[in-house]
Amino acid sequence: MHVSRALDELEEKTLVPEKKVLYQFSARGHDLAQILLGSRLTNRNDAACGYYRSRPLLLAMGVDMADALGSSMARAGGYSDGRDIGVVFNYPNPGGPTALPMCGGVGAQYTPTAGWAQAIEYRSKVLKDENYDAAISVVLGGDGSVATNGFWAALTLATTQKLPMLFYIEDNGYGISVPSTFQTPGGDIAANLSGFQNLHILSGDGSNPQQSADLVHQAVEYVRAHQGPCLLRLKVPRLQGHSFQDTQTYKSADFIKMEWARDPLHKLREFLVPDLMTVSEWDQLGDTARTEVNASRIEAEARPVSDPARVTRHVFHEDQLQERGGQWSEGYQAPQATLTPLLEGQRLNMVAAIRRTLDRELEVNPRVVLFGEDIGPKGGVHAVTLGLQEKYGDSRVFDTSLSEEGIIGRAVGMAVAGLVPVPEIQFRKYADPAVEQLNDCGTMRWRTNNRFAAPMVVRIAGGFFKCGDPWHSQTNEVQFVHSPGWQVAVPSNAEDAVGLLRSAMRGNDPVIFFEHRAMLDSASARRPYPGDDFIVPFGQARTVVEGNDLTIVTWGAMVERCEQAAQGRSVDVLDLRTLMPWDRAAVLASVRRTHRCLIVHEDLGTAGFGAEIAAVVADEAFMELDAPVARLTMPDIPSPHHPTLLNHVLPSVEAIRNKIDYLVGF
């Protein structure tokens, strides 16, 4: 408690005015109960995810003071090597409880923590790892965060699955300036959830030492006994503004005085002195804490600013393994692989090829889990997972609630816990509610300076089929390419789908695996199954057709159309296969030989991925060009429903052929 208060005071009175700390959030008032909670996290596989006022919890979990202070000062080392705000923390803590990588968005911490809780159950019951038998997952949030989608998604997940998860709600009455009555009726989430099934609810005063200790003990022991999830709501005073800049003018003077009367440090002193310690002993503790904090300040200020040359490192896995997350950090060795496909056997459509690959990876790797809406008994709305739950059981292939944020968020927690989650999003448009979780997952390795990573494979169906519409036919792959940390695969045929999917599931980075609806059963996309050991490395384009007069760069469903359009013409058709990374070298080598470039894709033209390719070609091969770099794309409209309208706006074989002739004759 004294250390936490001394750190807050040092930042507010010295480091913020000196502009050595740029974001400061005081924990005064929240500190006592957090420290009591942190002291109860004793299992090496316990995990907690907090938010911007959770430094006392970290201190109780053993985070070094100089690391905490140096991170606030954005110095080298610490939580992020200066890449992230100091209150956005993480703590791998080998051999002890983990502080999961915190997210900057309010409420984004809930579903990854639920994913860790589900991983506890999986590793204990399916993998038979006794080290997880009594572990728990704890998420911290305030009264404002209980209104977020993430809270409700995690609550649904934890209660329907009876997960070992503690929802620790610190209710200080305000979300910045908005009263808690705007977040939940009456401002009491515990009362409002009293009828929620499979949820043990506790509520009390977080400024009262004895009551706080008792309630924290009850909550932790209930969850640790695997009786199900618990929600503990503690009323606490927020003794400073939301942040250093917040003057709290929205609070009356009487209200602020009432809050200070509830100061848990003052109440703790009353509780301990003189019954358990003397006044001088209490004062000595405070003096010792301030001395240690000042020493930590000297150590933190001696740390340099991180070398700017390093700031682009660790977006993706490089040569050094992350400390926590994924299977590689736990010693995984992938089975033998080959780049040479088998060329025998029955031709399979993409649905059967993807299903067979998932089947094989489930068979050889017990860490693999598949989940999403309708993927269980139904086998998925596209039939890709048909029969897999029957074969592997509902602990490894299972349905989820209708919450894309919950699907991706839980996958993040499961991946950090060492599993290989393969969540499915039914249609590309349905990924939009999960964008925050997708973005946070992608940046995890970079913003923790390679301390954490969450490798997973997100399967997403999209694009047109027999018809279109604004809800099921979107592509927009470029959004994922523009999200740092995600690899993006867009196979156009069954063979590449097998190789790319297997590479993704055995890799060490998060992957978006895009399954184009028009290709799932297309005759042109069918190939013999290339074998259980076949992989396709990311970032290597495939030459579909060879020629000399023009280079066509394409991917997905447009590969088929470009191949047809190239008949009777001397054209290089390159199927990129992956958009992140994409094969710049192959594209530039082809353009330098043909001296012309046409980019064809289904996505919208403005700011589509073709614009990136065109910019690179113009920048690096301009002097080699005999014609302008051209694009054929959808116009900037949603996908229309009627087939006649859809075919009018999609790049057609005829339109591609005409563009080839125009550029060759330019």
HELIX and SHEET records of a PDB file:
HELIX    1   1 HIS A    2  LEU A   10  1                                   9    
HELIX    2   2 GLU A   11  LEU A   15  3                                   5    
HELIX    3   3 ASP A   31  GLY A   38  1                                   8    
HELIX    4   4 ARG A   55  MET A   61  1                                   7    
HELIX    5   5 MET A   65  SER A   72  1                                   8    
HELIX    6   6 TYR A  110  LYS A  125  1                                  16    
HELIX    7   7 GLU A  130  TYR A  132  5                                   3    
HELIX    8   8 SER A  145  ALA A  147  5                                   3    
HELIX    9   9 ASN A  149  GLN A  161  1                                  13    
HELIX   10  10 SER A  180  PHE A  182  5                                   3    
HELIX   11  11 PRO A  185  GLY A  187  5                                   3    
HELIX   12  12 ILE A  189  ASN A  192  1                                   4    
HELIX   13  13 PRO A  209  ARG A  224  1                                  16    
HELIX   14  14 ALA A  253  ALA A  261  1                                   9    
HELIX   15  15 PRO A  264  LEU A  272  1                                   9    
HELIX   16  16 VAL A  279  ALA A  302  1                                  24    
HELIX   17  17 PRO A  308  ARG A  310  5                                   3    
HELIX   18  18 TRP A  328  GLU A  330  5                                   3    
HELIX   19  19 MET A  350  VAL A  364  1                                  15    
HELIX   20  20 LEU A  388  TYR A  392  1                                   5    
HELIX   21  21 GLU A  404  VAL A  416  1                                  13    
HELIX   22  22 ARG A  428  ALA A  434  5                                   7    
HELIX   23  23 VAL A  435  ARG A  447  1                                  13    
HELIX   24  24 VAL A  478  VAL A  481  1                                   4    
HELIX   25  25 ALA A  494  MET A  505  1                                  12    
HELIX   26  26 ARG A  517  MET A  519  5                                   3    
HELIX   27  27 ALA A  523  ALA A  525  5                                   3    
HELIX   28  28 MET A  558  ALA A  565  1                                   8    
HELIX   29  29 ARG A  584  THR A  594  1                                  11    
HELIX   30  30 PHE A  609  GLU A  620  1                                  12    
HELIX   31  31 PHE A  622  GLU A  624  5                                   3    
HELIX   32  32 PRO A  643  VAL A  649  1                                   7    
HELIX   33  33 VAL A  653  VAL A  664  1                                  12    
SHEET    1   A 6 THR A  98  ALA A  99  0                                        
SHEET    2   A 6 ALA A  47  CYS A  49  1                                        
SHEET    3   A 6 SER A 137  GLY A 142  1                                        
SHEET    4   A 6 MET A 165  ASP A 171  1                                        
SHEET    5   A 6 CYS A 230  LYS A 235  1                                        
SHEET    6   A 6 HIS A 200  ASP A 205  1                                        
SHEET    1   B 2 TYR A 174  GLY A 175  0                                        
SHEET    2   B 2 VAL A 178  PRO A 179 -1                                        
SHEET    1   C 2 ARG A 347  LEU A 348  0                                        
SHEET    2   C 2 ARG A 527  PRO A 528 -1                                        
SHEET    1   D 7 VAL A 397  ASP A 399  0                                        
SHEET    2   D 7 VAL A 368  GLY A 372  1                                        
SHEET    3   D 7 VAL A 420  ILE A 425  1                                        
SHEET    4   D 7 VAL A 457  GLY A 462  1                                        
SHEET    5   D 7 VAL A 511  HIS A 516  1                                        
SHEET    6   D 7 GLN A 487  ALA A 489  1                                        
SHEET    7   D 7 THR A 578  MET A 580 -1                                        
SHEET    1   E 5 ARG A 542  VAL A 545  0                                        
SHEET    2   E 5 VAL A 571  ASP A 575 -1                                        
SHEET    3   E 5 LEU A 550  THR A 554  1                                        
SHEET    4   E 5 CYS A 597  LEU A 604  1                                        
SHEET    5   E 5 ALA A 630  MET A 634  1                                        
END                                                                             
